[in-house]
Each structure stands twice: as C-alpha cells, then as structure tokens.
Amino acid sequence: MIAATSFAQQQMATLNHNDSISVFYGTYALRDAHNAAVAGDVITLSPGNFTACDISKAVTIRGVGAAYDSLSNTHPTIISDDFVISPNDSVYSLEMEAIYINGMMNYNEVYNPKFRKCIIEKYLSYNFKGNSIGTEFVNCIIKEIAGTAYSDFTFIGSVIYSSSISSSATMCLNSLLITHSTLSKLNAMNSIITRSASGGYLSGNSIAYNCIFIKNDFTNEMWDDNTNNTNMIVQKLSDVFESFNNLSLPAFSTDERYILKEEIATSFLGSDGTEVGIHGGMFPFDTRPSYMIVKKCNVANKSTIDGKLSVDIEVMVEE
C-alpha cells in the first residue's frame, strides 16, 4: 500500500498480455484496453461505470462484482450503453465475469462465449449467424432474452426473466426460467419454470426432469405435454419461494436471492440430491468473483518532484 496526500478515484482497466501489464484510466478505459489487446488477453476492470465498446476480440473481461457487496463495501463494475460482441475466433473464447451490463448486448459470429456472475439489467439480444456455437451462463441474472438464435445455450445456476428462446438447443440446469412466450427445444433439469403471461409455454420438442412448474394462476395448462413423474406442478410463486412474488420487470431487484421455502428445498430434490433452482447443483448461485479483485484504486493528481506517482491500490481475495 503506497500512501499519498491527494488522490483522485477513477475507473481503471488493466490489460495482461504475456505477463506484461498495461493500465488505462477513465470512463473509456475498457475501450482503450480492448483496442490494445489481442485474443487471449485478460482485461480487469475496477469498480465504476465504464462506457461500452464493441468487443471484437476473444478476450477475458473481469469486474469486481455485478452488484454492491455490503459485506466488503465493494461497488460494482458497470458497462453502460449498447454494444456488439463479434470475436470470430475458434481458438480463444470470449469470457466475462462479475459485471453489471447496463445495455443491449448483441452477438454475431461468436465461438463458445462464457458469462459468469453477470447481471444483464436491460435485455440480452442475440442474433447468431454463421459459425456461432455454444453460449454458457453460470450464476447470471438476465433480465430479458429476445431474438432468434442459431446456436445452443446452457444456463447453470442462473435466473432468466422474460425469456423468448428459440435456438438449436437450450440446456437449463438448476436455474429459474420465467417465460412470456414459447420455449422451444429446451432441455431442463432441476430447474424452476414459470410464466409472466398466459401465452408462455413449453413446445412439444422440449423436455424437463426434476423441475417445478409454477402456473402463476393462469388457467391454461402450460405443462400438459411435458410432465412426467419427476416433476411438480404448483399454482403460485408463494408455494415455492420465501419472498419472491412478482414477475414483472419493474419489480426486478439485485437484492432478491430467490430462496426456496424450507419444505420445498428439503423435500423436492433434484436428480443430484440437492435442492432445485439456483442454490443447488454443482454451481450454487454465488455473486463473488472467482479471482482477486481490485477494490479501490486512488491515483495522485500529479507526480512528485523526482517523477514518482503515488498510487493507493486495495485488493481483495476470497478466502
């Protein structure tokens, strides 16, 4: 820790390329780091709001968290505005973790992108073409999915609001899926599926095992052609969750933890013997990043007489 008498807190992006580190500052630090990066590099973002830029390189982008962490007093990393992801790279994969994405994220020509512990607050738009294949979301909260995908999706320990999924194949493991329209080619296991509109239902080419279907008081049967003796059908959200009782988007909250009622969590188990939904399975929901994070970075307003610049950096590692 290096002390300084006068500091200016600002956004910071570090670029790791072949063990060489470059540092960029300000709201456009992500853009500047991306412009300097090559496929396989790692960009690490501090807390703060970064202006979005189109991501055309298969890099790893890491934040400090997608929501405010009251225990560590860590503020989130936010990427604001719309952007396009299009790294057509079959060697490296695009990866993003622990970031609040406040805008439309649109895909095109992406190989195996991976998103972990991210919140996509506005909506996720996808328009895959050509060689796009497998997209994986782990411990993510996605506020809306809309569009047409020529790809396969995997959701693990994630919450997906207002979904309209039409893809070559979708795997949903230990997740909460809220739909307002048809879910096509869905393979769901150990998950909770409900609807926010009467038109939401599973198509005949979908299948589900060890899942809870919540009718949400709609009278038409969503699940008639997709039930088997491993699934459960209930009427209301309150039959399953402790506090989560509103599917409308204005009620979306990063504080919601989607905790099951004790009798559900202990009596209706998934195929692996753990509870269904986001708190069971191999990757129970956890918002904490999987790596060391920069909690604070203060940079002195000017260098000293002998040309030295004082920097105060605080890092945090999960034990």
N, C-alpha and C positions, 0 to 999 in steps of 0.2 A: 504494500500500500504506500503510495507516494503522496505526501501532503502538499497542498498548495493553498495560498491565501485567497485566491479569487478563481472561481470555476464557472464554466458555462455548461450546463447539462444539455446534451443534444443527442439526436439519433446517431447511431454508429453501426456500420456494417464492416465486418472483417472478412477478407477473402483468403482462403487457404488453398494455395496452389503448389503442389510438390513440396510441402513443408515450408513454403515461403508465405508470409502473411502480409497482406496489404490492408490498410484501414481507410475507410471513406466516411465522411460525416455529412449530416443534414438530411432533410426530407427526401432528397434524391439519392441517398447513399445506396439503396438497393439497385437502382438503375445503373449507377456508376460501377458498383461491384459486378453486376451482371455483364456490363459491357467489357470489363477487363477479364472475365472468367472464360474458361474453356470447359468442355464436358468433363465431368468427374470432380470438379472443384466443389468446395464447401463454402457457402456464404452464411455467416452467423449474424443475426440482427439483434440489437439491443432492444429494451423496451422503447415504445414510442410509435408514432404514426409515420409510416413510410408511403410515399407516393408510388402507386403501382407502375410497373413497366411490363411490356410483353416479354415472356420467358421463352426464348428460342433455343436455349442450351440446356442439356441434360445435367443440371447441377443439383446439389442438395442445399435447400434453404431452411435454416433453423431459426426459430424465435425463442423467446423466453417463456411463452405461455399464451394461450388464446383468450384468457380472462384474468381479471385481477385476482391474485392469490393473497388473501387476507393473512394467512399464517406467516408467509415470508415477506409480506408487504411488497410484492412484485407486481408491477403493472404490465399489461400485455404488449405484445408486438402486434401492430395493426398494419395491414396493407390495404390502402384505400384506393377506390376507383376501379373501373373495369380493366381487365387485361386478358390477353390471349396466351395460352400455353401451346407451343408447337415445336418442341425439340424432336425432330425426326431422327432419332439415334437408337440403333439396335444394340449398342454396346453398353451405354450407361442409361440409367433410369432417372427421371426427374423425381425428387423427393422433397416434401415439405412437411415440417413438423412444428407444432406449438405456435401457430399463427392464427390471428383473427383476420379473416379475409372479408373485407367490407366492400363488396362489389361483385360484379358478374365475372365469373371465371369461365372462359370458353376454350374448349380443346380443339385441336386439329393436328392429326398425324403425331400421336404420342405413343411411345412404347412403355408399357408397364409402369405408369406413374403411381407413386405411393404417397398417401396423405395420412399423417398420424397426428392425433391430438389437436386437430384444427377445428375452428368454428367458421363456417361459411354463412355469414349473417344474412345477406340479402338473398341470393339464389345462385345455384350452380347451373350453368347452361352448358350443354355438351353437344358437339356436332362432329363426331368422329368420321374420318374418311380414310381411305387407303389402308395403310399398314397399322392403324391404331389397334392395340390389343390391351389386355387386362389392366384394369384400374383397381387399386386397393385402398380402402378407407379403414383405418383402425382407430378406435376411440375418437371419432369425429362427431360433430353435430352439424348437420347440413339442413339449412332452412328450407330450401326448395330445389328440386330437381325437375327440369323440364327440357324437352327436346327429343331428338332421335339419336340413338347411339348404334354404331356398327362395331360394337366392342362388347367385352364381358366385364362385369363389375363384381367385386367382392366387398361386402360390408361386414366388419367384425367389431363387435362391441360399440356400435355407433347408433346415433339417433338421426333418422331421416324424416323431415317434415315434408308435407305436400308433394309426395313423390308421384311422378308420372313416368315410369320406367318402361322403355321399350328397347330391348337390347338382344344381342345374340344369346346371352346367358347372364343371369344375375344370381350370385350366391349371397345369402343373408344369414350370418351366424351370430347368435347372441346379440341381436340388435332390436331396436324399436323402429318400426316402419309405419308411417302414417300416410295413407294414400287418399287422393281425391278422384282417382280415375283408375283405369285398368293397369294391373301389374302383370306383365307378360313374361313368360319364360323365367319365372322366379323359383329358385330352389331355396327354401327357408328351413332353418333348423334352430331349435332352442331360442326362438325369437318371439316377439310380441308384435302383432299386426292389427292395426285398426284403421278407421277411415274418418275423414273430416267432411265427407259429402256422400250423399246417397248413391252416387254413381261409382264409388270406389269398390273394386272387387278384384279377385284373382281370376285370371283367364284359365281356361281348361288345360293349358300346357304348363301350368305352374304346379308345384308340389310343396308340401310342408310337413315336417315331422317335429314332434315335441314343441309345438308352438301354442301360444294363447291368442285366439282371435277375439277381439272386442268389437261388438256390433255397434256400440256407441248410440244405442237407441234407434237406429234406423231399422225399418221393418223388413225391407227386402233382404233376403239372405245373401250375404257376400261369399259364404264359405261352403255352400251345399256340395259343390263338386270337388272340394279339396280337403275334406275332412277325413280323418282316419282315427283309429283308436289310440293314437299317440297325442292327439291334440285336444285342446279345451276351448269351448266357446262360452264367453260371458257377455253380459249385456252392457255394462258400464265401465268406464275408466276407474271409477271408485271401487269396483270389485277387485281391482288388481293393484293400484298404486296407493301409496300413503297420502300424497298431496297433489300429484299431477292430475288435473281435472279439466283442462281446457286445451283444445287442439288448435284454436285459432292463432294465426301468426302474431297478432298484437300481444298475445299472452306469452310469446316466446321469451325465455329468460335464461341467461347463462348461469343463474344460481340454482336452477332446477336440477335435481340429482336423479329423478326417475326411480325412486326407491320403491320396491315392492312391499306390499303388506306381508307381515311375517308368515301368516298362514299360507300365502301363495309361495313365498320364497322357500319355505321348508317342505311343502307337501307336493308341489308340482315341479319336478326337476327335469332338466334337460337330459339328453342322451349320454352326457358325460358325468351325470350325477351332481352337477352344480345347478344353481338357480337359472331360470331362463331370463332372457333380457340382458342388458348391458353390463350387469355386475357379476355375471357368471362366465363360464368358458375359460379358454386359455389366456385371453387378454381382457380381464375385467376393466371396466371403464376407469381411467386414471388420466387426469389432465396434466400431470407433471412431466416435463420433458425427460428424455432418457439420457441426457448428456449434461455436462457442466454448462451453466448459463451465466451470461454477463448480467448481473442485477442492476448495476449502476456504472456509468462512465461519465466522469467530470473532466473537462479539459480546461486548463488555464487560458485566460483571454489572450495572453501573449507570453513569449519566451523570456527567459532571464537574460541578463547582460552577456553571459557566456554561451548563449544559444541553446539552452536547455528548456524543454517544455514540460511543465508539471502536469501529470495525469493521475487521476484517482479512479481506479477500477475496482469494483467489488464483484466477485464471482460467487456462485452458489452451486454446490454439488449435492444431489440427493444421496442420503446415506442408506 
